[in-house]
Structures are given as C-alpha cells and as structure tokens.
Amino acid sequence: MTVKLLLSQLAQTSVLVVGDIMLDETVWGDVRRISPEAPVPIVEAKRRTYAPGGAGNVAANVVSVGGTAHLGGLVGEDSSAVQLRNVLESCGVQATGLTPDASRPTTTKTRIMAHSQQVVRVDSEARSPMLLPQSQSLLEWVEANLTGVGAVVLSDYSKGVVTPDFAQAVMQSAQRVGKPVIVDPKGTEYTKYRGATLITPNLHELEVAVGKEITNDTDLYQAAHTLSQILPDTTLLVTRGAQGMSLFQVGREAVHIPTVARNVYDVTGAGDTVVSTLALALGSGADQEVAAWLANHAAGIVVGKVGTARVTFEELAEGWE
C-alpha cells in the first residue's frame, strides 16, 4: 500500500485507545512580587486552559488526523473528571470507556506558567493498580468495542491501569478478533506486553527496559535483541529523537528511518503522535514499514510546534502528493 492510498483510508478507520488517561491543566499568570512567607514568586492567575493527556492525547491525535477514537480508562469522581470529559468531547473523542473509581483522583498535571515560563508543576494522581471491579468493567468495554475498530492502542504511563493481568486480557481479546495492538510502554515489566503487535519505546525507555545505556548502533542492536527474547513475536519501533526511528521486525533486517524534523521546538506529546499515527495506519491495512514512515513524518511535524500539539490530516498529507 502506498502512502497516498493509505492517507485516503485514514478517515474510515477507528482506533480503540485504552490506558492511563490524564487531564493537563495550565494556569497562566504574571509574577509581580515575591511571597513574604517564603522566597517564592506569587503568580497572579489570569486564565486556565485544559487538554487531554496520556491516553487521552493519543485519542485526540487519532481524531486530529481524521480517524475515530474510542477511549477507555480510569477517572475519579471529582471536578477534574468532569473537566476531562468536557475537553475530550470538544476534541471529538468518543470517551465511552471512562470508568469511575471513587478511591482515586482523576490523574491531573497542573502547570503554573508565568510570562510563558513554567514555575512549578503540581500532580494529582494515584499509581496503585486498578481494582478488580474497574478492571472487569473496562475489559468488558474493550471487548464490546473491538469488532468495530481497526487497531488497539495500550497506553501505559504507570498510573495503574495497565496491570499485567489487564494488559494480557486486552492482548488475548484483540488476538481473537485479529486486531493489531500497539503498545506505548513504561517501566521495566515488559513481559506484560507479550502478544503485542508493535511496541514503541523511546531510546531512554529502551535503556530502562534492558538495564543498559545505549550509546551507539551496536548497543541499540543488542538492546533490540534482548527485548526480542522477552517479546519474541513483537515488532520494536525505537524512537531516537534527532536520529529518527529504528524498526526491528521479526525475521527481517532492521530499517532506520531518518528524522524529517526541520526545527525542533518541543518534543512534548511526540510519542503520542507516533503511536496514534501507527495505529491508524495499521488499522487501515498498511504494512509496518509504511506505517513507521508515516508516523515518523507526523513526529517531524509535531516537534516543530510548541506545547502538546497535534498533527492535522492536511499537514500529514502535505508532501505525499
């Protein structure tokens, strides 16, 4: 499948995204004085903005490029959950799988900004593993929505949703109906991702996974081999920043894809862009190498924007005519 043909099919593709959902809150203000209570600036708040984070940002990226996103994960029973639902609706995400848990807060990152500079970040979260009732409810939602989507994204930010049991249950359910599973991983417990179609660690995440620093191509190949012993049937796509991406498919030569970024202003959210584009491409029937090239192109666009930005279909299509 050519990239041009693939692009024409993205709008007909749906992706199921499940994992750790967050609310990104930004408080914008000015600093005019120092607190008399401690040597810290007083930020006079002027306005607040909200955006979906984590798995929510992956889903929003799917919609931005023209696909349909079905989103599931945990939220608290609090005002942040209400705000998150509102912002997801405004992004066009079908967040029918938001599962409430009164024992934990909605994961929220609040950034205090003064004169366009971040002063401090306040996180509200619980990292404890998802409880059994919520796990069963979320899995039922996954299984009910699988047949109508082209691909599944498992978005792991180590906030408690992607437990080993839940991850394996999602993999098995997806395999039964022949849907590819793309994993955005975290941590060191990669055995829980067995059965994934494709996994997308960045270079640092790969180093953490194998417990070794990667300083050259030899180290990279060794790390990929080590991970292949843990995930023998899974394709590895390593995002390498300015060095582009490296695709390690089972039984094939590695493919290195150079970056297309002209200017790098902000890498925030670039990983979510890669995962969402991969899922749409694979869900549209593309092979893994074509999907990786398209995802690399999308990443090159988003790092040229400031903040947690997204790629539009028009931006993605430009240059492939």
N, C-alpha and C positions, 0 to 999 in steps of 0.2 A: 504493500500500500504506500503510495506517495504521500508526502506531507500535505500537498494541496488537496488530495482526495480526503485525507484524514480530517483536515480542518472543516471540510464541508459536512462532516458527520458529527462533530462535537455537540452541536445543539440538540441532536436526537439522543444524547447519551446521559444517563443518570448514574450518580455515584452515591453509594451509602458510606457515610463517614461516621465512625464511632470511636470514642475515646475521651480524653481529658479536655473538657470544654472550659474556657476561661472568658472572663469579661475584662477587657482592657479599658481602664478609666484614666483619663488625663485631666488634671486640674491645671488650668492656665492662669497665671497671675503675674504680679510685679513684686519686686523687693524694694522697699524704700527705707527700711530700718532694721536694726538688729534687736533681737529679743532682750529685754532686761533680765529675763530669767536664766538665760544661758547664751553663750556666744554662737547663736544660730540665726539665720535670716528669718524674718517674718514675711511669708508670702501672702499677699492680698489677692485672694481668689477672684477672678473675673468671670470665668466660664468653665464648664466641664464638657468633655466630649467622651463618647463611648464607641468601642469597636469590639467585634468578636475576636477572641484569641484562642490559641491552641487548635483543637479540632474544629472549633467554630470558624477560625480563619481559613482552614483548609476548605471547609464547606463554602465559605464566602468566595474563595478563589475559584472554585468549580463554577459557581454561578456567574462570576465576573467574566470568565472565558466563554460562557454561553451554554454550559450544561445545567443539569438539575441536580441539586444536592439534598439528600435526606440525612439529617443529623441526629445522633443519639449520644447521650452521656449523662452524667450526674449534675444536678444543681441543688442548691439548698432551698429552704422555704423562707426566702428573705427578699429584701428590696432589690438586691443585685440580680436575683433570678428574674424578676420582673423586667428590669432594665435589659438583661441579656436577651430575653425573649423578644423584646421590642426591637432591639438592634438587629437581631437575626432576621426578623420579619422584614425590616427595612432593607436588608441585603438580598432578600428573595430566597432565603434558605428555608426549606421545609423541615423545621425543627420539631417533628412529631415524636422524637425519641428522647426528649429531655425528661429525665427520671428524677423526681424529687427525693431528697433524703434530709429529713429534719435534723439529723445528728451532725451535719457538716455544713459549712458555709459554701455558697457559690464561690468557686475559685476566682479571685479578683486581684488584678495588679493595678494599683493606683500610682501613677507617676505625677509628681508635683513639678511643674515646669514654671520657671521664671525667666522672662526675657529670652525665651527659646532654649534655655539650658535646663537640664534635669537637675533638680535639687536633691530629691530623695524619691525612693520607691517604697510603697507600703503594700505588702502581700497579705491577703486573707485567704487561707486555704487549709485543707486537711489532707494529709498524704496517706492516711490509713486505708487499707484495702477495702474495696466496695463490699458492703454487706450482702448476704445471700438473697434476701428479697429483692433488692435493687438489681443484683446480678441476673436473677431469673427473669425479672421484668424486662430488662434491657435486652437479654438474649432472645426473648420472645418477640420483641420489636424487630431485632435483626432478622430473625427467621421469617417474619411476616412480610418483610420488605425486600428480601433477597432476589426473588424472581423478577422483580421489575427494574433491576439496576444492571449496569454493565460491569461494575467493579466495586470493590470494597476497600476502604482505607481504614487501617487501625492506627490511630494517632496516640502515641504514648508519650506523656510528659511527666510520668512518675507521680501522678496525683491520686492514684488508687483505683482507677477504672480498669486498666489493662493488667489484671491479675493473670497469673499463669493459667488458671482454670478457665477464666473468661476468654482469654486470647485463643486457647486451644479449641474451645467450643465454637468461636466465630470461624476459625480456620476450617473446622470439620463441616460446619454448616455450609460455608461457601464452596468447599470442595464437592459436596453432594450435588450442588446445582451448577457446578462448573464455572464459578465466578473467580476471577483473579483477585488476590489480596495483596495490597501494597502496604508495607509497614514503615512508619516513621518511628524509629526505635529510641530508647533511652536506657541508660544503666548498663549493667553487666550480665543480666539474666536473659541471654539470648535464646536459651532453649525454649522459652515460652512462645517464640516466633516460628517454631518448626511447622512447616506446611505453608508458609507464606510464599507467594509467587515471586515477590521482589521486595527488597529491603533497602532503605535509603539513608544510611548513616553519613554524617559529615566526617571529615578527617579526625576531628577530636573525638567524636563518638566512637569511631572505629578503634582509636587508640585505647579508649577506656574499655571497650569490649574485649580486646585481646591482651590488655595489660602491657602494652609496649609502645614506645614513642615511634612515630613514623617520620623519618627524615629524608627518605629517598624512594625511588621506584622499587628497589629491592625490598625494602621494609613494607611497602604497600602490597606487593605481590605475596609476601609471606603472611601478612595480616589477612589478606583475602583468602589465602589457603587455610589459615587457622579457622576463620569463620565458616568456611565451607565444610569443615569437619563437624561443626555444630549444626549447620543448616545445609545439608547436602543437596537438596533439590531446589534451593532458593537462589535467584539471581541477586547479585550485590551491585548496587549503584552507589559509588562513593562520590559525594560532592566535595570538591577540593578548592573552593574559593577561586582565586585568580588562576589556578591551574585547570579549571574546568571540572570535568567529571570523568570517572573511570568505571566502565561497565564490565562486570565479570559474570558471564553466563556459563551455565553448566555445560562442560564439554566443548567450549569454544574459546578462541583466542580473546584476550582482553581488548576492549575498544576504549581508546582515550579520546574524549571529546573536548576540544579547546573552548575556553570561555569566549562568549561573544560580547561581554560587557565592555562598553567603551569608557564609561565613567562609573565608579563605584562610590555612591554617596552613603548608602545604608544597606546592610545585609539583613536587617530585621525582617522576618517573615519570608525570606527567600526559600527556606526549606519547605514551608507550607506551599509555596508556589510550585516547587518542583513536584511535590507529592500529588497535588491536585491535578497538575497537567499530565503527569504519568497515568493517574487513574482514569482521566478522561480519554486519553489516547488508547490505553489498553482496553478500556471498556468499549471503545469504538472499533476494536478489532486490529489495531496496529501491532506490529511485532515490537519486541522490547527495544531494539536498537533505534528504530524510528521514534518510538515514544521517548527514549532518552534524549535524542537530538532535539525534539520539540520542547521537552522540559528544560533543557539547557538554554535554549533560546528564550524561554519565558523567564528563567532566572536572570539572564543577562539584562532583560528589560527592567525587572523589579528592583535590582540593586542600584539602578540609576535613578531611583526615586527616594525621597526622604520619608522615613517612618515606615509603619507596617502598611505597605502599598500593595496593590493588586494589579494584575495584567488584564487588559480587556481583549476581547476577541480581535478587534481591529489591530491592536498592537501586535498580537501574536501572529496574525495573518500577514502583516507587512514584511516584505522581503521574500515571501514564498510564492509569489505570483509566477 
